[in-house]
Amino acid sequence: MISIVLPAYNEDPAIGRTLEELRRVLDGTTLSPYEIIVVDDGSTDRTAELAARAGARIVTHPDNAGYGRSLKDGIAAATYDTIVILDADGTYPVDTIPGLIGELHRGFDLVVGARTGIHYRGAWFKAPLRSLLTLLAEFTTGRRIPDVNSGLRVFRRSTAMAYFPQLCDTFSFTTSMTLAYMLTQKYVTHVPIAYATRVGPTKVRLVRDALRTLQSIVQSIVYYNPVKMFLLLTVGALTLATLAVAILVVRPGAAWIGVAAIGGMAALVIFALGLVADLLRQMKHR
C-alpha cells in the first residue's frame, strides 16, 4: 500500500505519459493498493485535467505555492503511510520504485534515488556549484551524500510529517529533508538511478535556487548542529589572525597587530557563542 505524490506546475507535456508509466509499473507488482496524488500548483495549462483523466487524485493550489509546499500538501493528503515522491516531468525512471520501496522495508527511514548520467551532470557550470553545496552538506552531516536534492524518494508519512516545520516550501525541500533525517540519526540510503532529460521547459532558476539551497543548508546547521556553523566561523577568524601574525614577522606594523588581536578575540567569542547555541539546542530538545 503506497501513495505516490507528484508536484506539478504546468506539466501537461509530460504528466499523462508519466502517470501511464506509473500505472504500467505498479500494476505489475504486489504494491497494490496504491494511489497517485498530483498536486496542481497553480498551473495555467491542462495539467490538472490530464492528471484527473489518467485517474490521479488532484490536490489543487489556487496559486503557485512552491515545490516543497506542494509535496507537504500531497503527503498530508495521502491515504497510506509509505510515500513515494516523484517529479512529473519524465526525468525519473519509475521502474526503479519497487526496488526503492524494498530498501525502505529493509529498515531505512529514507531511500533516495541518486541520479546518474549526462542529463544529471548538465552544463559544465553547474558542476562547481553542485560540488560546493554537496561539500557543505557533507560537512554538516559528516556523511557522504551522492545526491543531496534528488526528487525521487521513498519514506514513511508518519516520520516525515514530524519534520514539516523545518522543511522548505521551495525546491530546497529535498535538501532540507536529507539534512534533517541525517542530523537526527535516521537511516538514509542512496540507490543509483538513471536520470533522463525533462519534457518541457525547466522551472529551476540556477542562481536563485542555489542560493535558496545554501540558505536551507545553513538553517539546518543552525537548527540541528549549531556548533558546526560556529566552528566554521571560528576557523575563519583564526585563519585571519594567523595570516596577520605571519605578515607581522615579515613586516612589523601596528595595523597587523590589531588585525591579529581582533581575529584571535573574535575566534574565542564565536566559539563561546557556538557552545551556548548548542546548549540551548539540547535544552530545547529535552
Secondary structure, 3 states (H helix, E strand, C coil): CEEEEEEECCCCCCHHHHHHHHHHHHHCCCCCCEEEEEEEECCCCCHHHHHHHCCCEEEEECCCCCHHHHHHHHHHHCCCCEEEECCCCCCCCHHHHHHHHHHHHCCCCEEEEEEECHHHHCCCCHHHHHHHHHHHHHHHHCCCCCCCCCCCEEEEHHHHHHHHHHCCCCCCHHHHHHHHHHHCCCCEEEEEEECCCCCCCCCCCHHHHHHHHHHHHHHHHHHHCHHHHHHHHHHHHHHHHHHHHHHHHHCCCHHHHHHHHHHHHHHHHHHHHHHHHHHHHHHHHC
